[in-house]
Amino acid sequence: MSPKTLRGKRERKYPTDPLILAHMSYLRDELNRGTLTVEAYAGDLESFGAFLAGDNNGSPHGKKWPLLAKADSSDIRRFVSELIGRRRYQARAVRRKLAALRSFYKYLQLEKRRSDNPAAVVPIPPVARALPTALPERAVASLLRTAPAWDAEWLKLRDRAILELLYASGMRRSELVSLNVADVDFDRRQIRVTGKGRKQRIVLINHASVRALKSYLDARPLARDEALFIGWKRRRLSSRHIWEIFNRILALSGVKAKASPHTLRHSFATHLLERGVDLITIQELLGHESAATTQIYTNISMSHKRRAYDAAHPRDREMNR
């Protein structure tokens, strides 16, 4: 397979609307939001601007939307109805767009450009919280054994290292692509990760991922970019590239389950829990601010529940005396 496969297929135009650009700077510089969130919110605002202007022709990216600053709550309600009704958006996607609008109009309030936040009074559609999906250990092992289909050996080693590291650390795609070579401490088997809100944490890695990373770095071409993982142009990979790498290996592996790079994060947490690691440790490794977020993994780990039940229930303990 040629490296050209990973060329940017979805290269989007950068926003040109001055208010959207100002909001992006606010999110990035003052609220420390990650690149993916900043770009996603910008796209949501462009979509709303196009809706207000009645512009349904082509992509909304890279245009100016003067009606954005003047929109009221009825405009936003019509937008939500359009998303749910004609466009058939799922509730989770609508919630994200509403979050972008709430953030945008809150920013305009702070800048004294508006006295109200019209998005704040629009109801957020409810969404059932789905349990995270984890792959069985055998399926993960099959993924990690699958040889990437590259002609260049260093690209094969890179992709193996990426999957090993995702499963060893439980980090997110955005965290993985932000890693620099200097963030890896091989002696201590740990990596400094920058997570949501640019908060840093230390994650542990296993011996398998250390071997994979060392093999990749030994073969990695010289590059000015300090990124740990680079592409054929010797530049930092994007989150989209990680998605493509994972899906290509998934297709070759023979694993039939629906999965994504984030599935390895869920698998990491679930498998550690099933093997007796406590929730607080898993919470810290995942970078969750709240233990309640990590608690959801107990709902998909029956073996963990059974161990806790058998250890705690007094009846069997009494009978076995």
TADA-V657672 format. One record per helix or strand. SS is the DSSP state (alpha for helix, beta for strand). FROM is the first residue (numbers start at 1). LEN is the number of residues. Records with the same first field share a line. If there is no record, write none. Layout:
SS = FROM-LEN  FROM-LEN
This chain:
alpha = 3-4  18-13  35-19  68-3  73-12  91-20  118-4  137-9  153-17  173-5  181-3  196-3  207-13  239-15  261-14  279-8  291-9  302-11  314-6
beta = 180-1  184-2  190-5  200-5  227-1  230-1  236-1
